[in-house]
Amino acid sequence: MDLGISGKRALVCASSKGLGLGCARALAEAGVDLVMNARGAEALEAAAQQVRDDFGVSVQTVAVDVTSHEGQAEVLNAAKGVDILVNNAGGPPPGMWSDWERDDFIKALDANMLTPIAMIKGLVPGMIDRGWGRVVNITSQSVKAPIAVLGLSNSARAGLTGYVAGTARQVAGQGVTINNLLPGIHATDRAVSLDTGVANAQGISMDAAKTQRCASIPAGRYGTAAEFGATCAFLCSQHAGFIVGQNILLDGGGVNATL
């Protein structure tokens, strides 16, 4: 399928690895030039060079912490005129409700709600002026089904979801769509971290921990960054202009819900 976005330009945040890189590669395969962002310069440039080599698109890198005001300013300056924005940031650490203080919530809100909003406010006006744009926010399956130990993430990502629900409907008439992708467990560094925690806590092997987790997923496996990226690329395509303000689960059926 021709996604109809060859020659367009996209900013993909936190794209040196994992789901962000999956999205960057899928967009590049569709002929989209990229601005790739991540904190670690070495890993970011290595990932960007691989994208250049594999797909022949232009890739600009911005190695900053996009959750900081200084980092946001640098990324927004580099991304002027982009047609596509993919917001992404790692989630806050797990814990218990009784452990979190105000500063913990502020950090979570800055990373997982206020930063993507800043990117939207900075780049969507230009999309509106040009009459076309796509925004995809990578959030979490916890927006649909909260995960108790991830209360900081539940809170911040739910806030972003509420913001997008209204904003998406305000800009859709100007040719700009905003949607959210809600990942379940995928074969990324995050999965390795989670499986390591289970293995250590239960005194089992990593393979056993993964098998145990896969048993809770109807699809029976972890998702891949490539298939996640392909879904993102479709939402950014010419075919997705009537998909507005939606929360799309990619969780292998893990969230047990009718709607």
HUDA-V317697 format. One record per pair of residues at least 12 apart in sequence whose ideal C-beta (glycine too) atoms are under 10 Angstrom apart, sorted by sequence separation. I is the first residue (numbers start at 0). J is the second residue. If there is no record, write none. Layout:
((I/J) (I/J))
//
This chain:
((11/23) (14/26) (23/35) (35/47) (46/58) (47/59) (48/60) (61/73) (91/103) (122/134) (141/153) (145/157) (167/179) (194/206) (196/208) (197/209) (209/221) (9/22) (10/23) (11/24) (23/36) (34/47) (47/60) (61/74) (91/104) (139/152) (141/154) (164/177) (194/207) (195/208) (198/211) (234/247) (9/23) (11/25) (33/47) (44/58) (46/60) (61/75) (63/77) (92/106) (138/152) (139/153) (142/156) (143/157) (163/177) (191/205) (194/208) (197/211) (233/247) (11/26) (20/35) (35/50) (43/58) (45/60) (47/62) (61/76) (91/106) (92/107) (119/134) (141/156) (142/157) (162/177) (163/178) (164/179) (193/208) (194/209) (197/212) (11/27) (19/35) (44/60) (61/77) (91/107) (118/134) (139/155) (140/156) (141/157) (163/179) (193/209) (194/210) (231/247) (9/26) (19/36) (20/37) (33/50) (43/60) (60/77) (61/78) (90/107) (91/108) (119/136) (138/155) (139/156) (142/159) (143/160) (191/208) (194/211) (230/247) (8/26) (9/27) (19/37) (33/51) (43/61) (44/62) (59/77) (91/109) (118/136) (138/156) (139/157) (142/160) (190/208) (191/209) (194/212) (231/249) (7/26) (14/33) (43/62) (59/78) (91/110) (115/134) (137/156) (138/157) (142/161) (160/179) (190/209) (193/212) (230/249) (9/29) (11/31) (14/34) (15/35) (17/37) (27/47) (40/60) (42/62) (43/63) (90/110) (91/111) (116/136) (136/156) (159/179) (14/35) (15/36) (16/37) (33/54) (40/61) (41/62) (65/86) (88/109) (89/110) (90/111) (115/136) (138/159) (139/160) (160/181) (4/26) (7/29) (9/31) (11/33) (12/34) (13/35) (14/36) (15/37) (20/42) (24/46) (27/49) (28/50) (32/54) (40/62) (65/87) (66/88) (88/110) (89/111) (115/137) (138/160) (190/212) (227/249) (2/25) (5/28) (6/29) (7/30) (8/31) (9/32) (10/33) (11/34) (12/35) (13/36) (14/37) (15/38) (16/39) (20/43) (23/46) (27/50) (31/54) (33/56) (34/57) (35/58) (36/59) (37/60) (39/62) (40/63) (65/88) (66/89) (88/111) (115/138) (136/159) (156/179) (186/209) (226/249) (2/26) (5/29) (6/30) (7/31) (8/32) (9/33) (10/34) (11/35) (12/36) (13/37) (15/39) (23/47) (26/50) (27/51) (30/54) (32/56) (33/57) (34/58) (35/59) (36/60) (37/61) (38/62) (64/88) (87/111) (88/112) (112/136) (136/160) (4/29) (5/30) (6/31) (7/32) (8/33) (9/34) (10/35) (11/36) (12/37) (13/38) (15/40) (24/49) (28/53) (29/54) (30/55) (31/56) (32/57) (33/58) (34/59) (35/60) (36/61) (37/62) (38/63) (86/111) (111/136) (138/163) (156/181) (184/209) (2/28) (3/29) (4/30) (5/31) (6/32) (8/34) (9/35) (10/36) (11/37) (15/41) (16/42) (20/46) (24/50) (27/53) (28/54) (30/56) (31/57) (32/58) (33/59) (34/60) (35/61) (36/62) (37/63) (38/64) (88/114) (111/137) (112/138) (136/162) (2/29) (3/30) (4/31) (5/32) (15/42) (16/43) (19/46) (20/47) (23/50) (27/54) (29/56) (32/59) (33/60) (34/61) (35/62) (36/63) (37/64) (38/65) (87/114) (88/115) (111/138) (136/163) (194/221) (222/249) (1/29) (2/30) (15/43) (26/54) (27/55) (28/56) (36/64) (37/65) (38/66) (86/114) (87/115) (111/139) (184/212) (222/250) (0/29) (1/30) (2/31) (14/43) (15/44) (16/45) (20/49) (24/53) (25/54) (27/56) (36/65) (38/67) (86/115) (134/163) (184/213) (222/251) (13/43) (15/45) (16/46) (20/50) (24/54) (26/56) (27/57) (85/115) (86/116) (221/251) (15/46) (23/54) (27/58) (84/115) (86/117) (184/215) (190/221) (220/251) (222/253) (14/46) (15/47) (38/70) (86/118) (134/166) (183/215) (184/216) (190/222) (218/250) (219/251) (14/47) (23/56) (85/118) (86/119) (134/167) (183/216) (217/250) (218/251) (219/252) (36/70) (84/118) (186/220) (187/221) (216/250) (217/251) (218/252) (23/58) (84/119) (183/218) (186/221) (187/222) (216/251) (217/252) (218/253) (14/50) (86/122) (134/170) (184/220) (185/221) (186/222) (187/223) (215/251) (216/252) (217/253) (36/73) (81/118) (84/121) (142/179) (144/181) (184/221) (185/222) (186/223) (187/224) (216/253) (217/254) (36/74) (84/122) (132/170) (143/181) (183/221) (184/222) (185/223) (186/224) (213/251) (215/253) (217/255) (11/50) (83/122) (84/123) (142/181) (144/183) (183/222) (185/224) (186/225) (34/74) (66/106) (74/114) (78/118) (82/122) (111/151) (115/155) (119/159) (139/179) (141/181) (143/183) (182/222) (185/225) (187/227) (36/77) (68/109) (81/122) (110/151) (111/152) (114/155) (115/156) (132/173) (133/174) (134/175) (135/176) (136/177) (138/179) (139/180) (140/181) (141/182) (185/226) (186/227) (212/253) (35/77) (36/78) (67/109) (71/113) (75/117) (79/121) (80/122) (84/126) (107/149) (110/152) (111/153) (112/154) (113/155) (116/158) (127/169) (131/173) (132/174) (133/175) (134/176) (135/177) (136/178) (137/179) (138/180) (139/181) (140/182) (141/183) (182/224) (185/227) (34/77) (66/109) (67/110) (71/114) (74/117) (75/118) (78/121) (79/122) (82/125) (83/126) (107/150) (108/151) (111/154) (112/155) (116/159) (119/162) (123/166) (127/170) (130/173) (131/174) (132/175) (133/176) (134/177) (135/178) (136/179) (137/180) (138/181) (139/182) (140/183) (14/58) (34/78) (66/110) (70/114) (74/118) (78/122) (81/125) (82/126) (107/151) (111/155) (112/156) (115/159) (119/163) (126/170) (129/173) (130/174) (131/175) (132/176) (133/177) (134/178) (135/179) (136/180) (137/181) (138/182) (139/183) (140/184) (183/227) (15/60) (33/78) (34/79) (65/110) (66/111) (72/117) (75/120) (76/121) (80/125) (81/126) (106/151) (107/152) (110/155) (111/156) (112/157) (113/158) (114/159) (127/172) (128/173) (129/174) (130/175) (131/176) (132/177) (133/178) (134/179) (135/180) (136/181) (137/182) (182/227) (14/60) (64/110) (68/114) (71/117) (75/121) (79/125) (80/126) (104/150) (107/153) (108/154) (109/155) (111/157) (112/158) (113/159) (116/162) (120/166) (123/169) (124/170) (127/173) (129/175) (9/56) (11/58) (15/62) (34/81) (66/113) (67/114) (71/118) (74/121) (75/122) (78/125) (82/129) (103/150) (104/151) (107/154) (108/155) (111/158) (112/159) (115/162) (116/163) (119/166) (123/170) (126/173) (127/174) (180/227) (8/56) (33/81) (66/114) (74/122) (80/128) (83/131) (84/132) (85/133) (86/134) (87/135) (88/136) (90/138) (103/151) (107/155) (111/159) (112/160) (115/163) (119/167) (126/174) (127/175) (180/228) (182/230) (8/57) (10/59) (12/61) (32/81) (34/83) (36/85) (65/114) (66/115) (68/117) (72/121) (80/129) (82/131) (83/132) (84/133) (85/134) (86/135) (87/136) (88/137) (90/139) (106/155) (107/156) (112/161) (113/162) (124/173) (126/175) (6/56) (31/81) (32/82) (33/83) (34/84) (37/87) (64/114) (65/115) (71/121) (82/132) (83/133) (84/134) (85/135) (86/136) (87/137) (88/138) (104/154) (105/155) (108/158) (112/162) (116/166) (123/173) (125/175) (126/176) (180/230) (5/56) (8/59) (10/61) (13/64) (31/82) (32/83) (36/87) (38/89) (66/117) (81/132) (82/133) (83/134) (84/135) (85/136) (86/137) (87/138) (90/141) (96/147) (99/150) (104/155) (107/158) (108/159) (119/170) (124/175) (126/177) (180/231) (13/65) (31/83) (33/85) (65/117) (81/133) (83/135) (84/136) (85/137) (86/138) (95/147) (96/148) (98/150) (99/151) (123/175) (12/65) (13/66) (65/118) (93/146) (95/148) (98/151) (122/175) (178/231) (12/66) (93/147) (94/148) (96/150) (123/177) (180/234) (10/65) (93/148) (94/149) (95/150) (96/151) (99/154) (179/234) (90/146) (92/148) (93/149) (94/150) (119/175) (178/234) (26/83) (92/149) (93/150) (94/151) (177/234) (178/235) (12/70) (91/149) (93/151) (119/177) (176/234) (26/85) (90/149) (91/150) (92/151) (93/152) (176/235) (25/85) (91/151) (92/152) (22/83) (90/151) (91/152) (178/239) (12/74) (23/85) (90/152) (91/153) (115/177) (22/85) (89/152) (90/153) (91/154) (176/239) (10/74) (23/87) (91/155) (115/179) (176/240) (178/242) (181/245) (185/249) (10/75) (22/87) (90/155) (91/156) (175/240) (176/241) (177/242) (178/243) (179/244) (180/245) (181/246) (182/247) (183/248) (185/250) (12/78) (19/85) (90/156) (174/240) (176/242) (177/243) (178/244) (179/245) (180/246) (181/247) (182/248) (183/249) (184/250) (185/251) (10/77) (11/78) (18/85) (19/86) (20/87) (88/155) (176/243) (177/244) (178/245) (179/246) (180/247) (181/248) (182/249) (183/250) (184/251) (10/78) (19/87) (175/243) (176/244) (177/245) (178/246) (179/247) (180/248) (181/249) (182/250) (183/251) (9/78) (10/79) (18/87) (19/88) (171/240) (176/245) (178/247) (179/248) (180/249) (181/250) (183/252) (184/253) (8/78) (11/81) (17/87) (19/89) (171/241) (183/253) (8/79) (10/81) (14/85) (171/242) (172/243) (183/254) (8/80) (9/81) (10/82) (11/83) (12/84) (13/85) (17/89) (171/243) (8/81) (9/82) (10/83) (11/84) (12/85) (13/86) (14/87) (86/159) (170/243) (171/244) (181/254) (7/81) (8/82) (9/83) (10/84) (11/85) (12/86) (13/87) (170/244) (7/82) (8/83) (9/84) (10/85) (11/86) (12/87) (13/88) (167/242) (168/243) (169/244) (6/82) (7/83) (9/85) (10/86) (11/87) (12/88) (13/89) (167/243) (168/244) (86/163) (167/244) (4/82) (166/244) (167/245) (4/83) (164/243) (165/244) (163/243) (164/244) (163/244) (164/245) (36/118) (163/245) (164/246) (163/246) (160/244) (160/246) (137/227) (84/175) (86/177) (82/175) (84/177) (86/179) (87/180) (86/180) (137/231) (85/180) (135/230) (135/231) (135/232) (133/231) (135/233) (89/188) (90/189) (133/232) (135/234) (89/189) (93/193) (134/234) (135/235) (133/234) (134/235) (12/114) (133/235) (12/115) (93/196) (132/235) (133/236) (143/246) (133/237) (135/239) (142/246) (144/248) (143/248) (12/118) (131/237) (133/239) (140/246) (142/248) (144/250) (26/133) (133/240) (143/250) (10/118) (138/246) (140/248) (26/135) (131/240) (133/242) (138/247) (139/248) (140/249) (144/253) (136/246) (140/250) (143/253) (144/254) (10/121) (139/250) (140/251) (143/254) (144/255) (10/122) (135/247) (137/249) (142/254) (143/255) (144/256) (22/135) (140/253) (141/254) (143/256) (140/254) (22/137) (143/258) (21/137) (19/137) (18/137) (17/137) (7/131) (9/133) (10/134) (11/135) (12/136) (13/137) (7/132) (12/137) (7/133) (9/135) (11/137) (4/131) (4/133) (85/228) (87/231) (85/231) (85/232) (83/231) (83/232) (85/234) (85/235) (83/234) (84/235) (83/235) (82/235) (83/236) (22/180) (21/182) (18/180) (18/182) (21/185) (17/182) (21/187) (18/185) (20/187) (17/185) (19/187) (17/186) (18/187) (17/187) (16/187) (17/188) (18/189) (16/188) (17/189) (16/189) (17/190) (28/225) (25/224) (24/224) (25/225) (28/228) (29/229) (21/222) (23/224) (24/225) (25/226) (27/228) (28/229) (31/232) (21/223) (22/224) (25/227) (26/228) (21/224) (22/225) (25/228) (26/229) (29/232) (18/222) (20/224) (21/225) (24/228) (25/229) (28/232) (29/233) (31/235) (18/223) (19/224) (20/225) (21/226) (22/227) (23/228) (24/229) (25/230) (26/231) (27/232) (18/224) (21/227) (22/228) (25/231) (26/232) (29/235) (17/224) (21/228) (22/229) (25/232) (29/236) (16/224) (19/227) (20/228) (21/229) (22/230) (23/231) (24/232) (25/233) (18/227) (19/228) (21/230) (22/231) (23/232) (26/235) (17/227) (18/228) (21/231) (22/232) (25/235) (26/236) (21/232) (19/231) (22/234) (18/231) (22/235) (14/228) (11/228) (11/231) (9/231) (9/232) (9/235) (2/229) (4/232) (7/235) (7/236) (2/232) (7/237) (2/233) (4/235) (18/249) (3/235) (4/236) (0/233) (2/235) (3/236) (4/237) (2/236) (3/237) (4/238) (1/236) (2/237) (3/238) (0/236) (1/237) (2/238) (3/239) (0/237) (1/238) (2/239) (0/238))
//
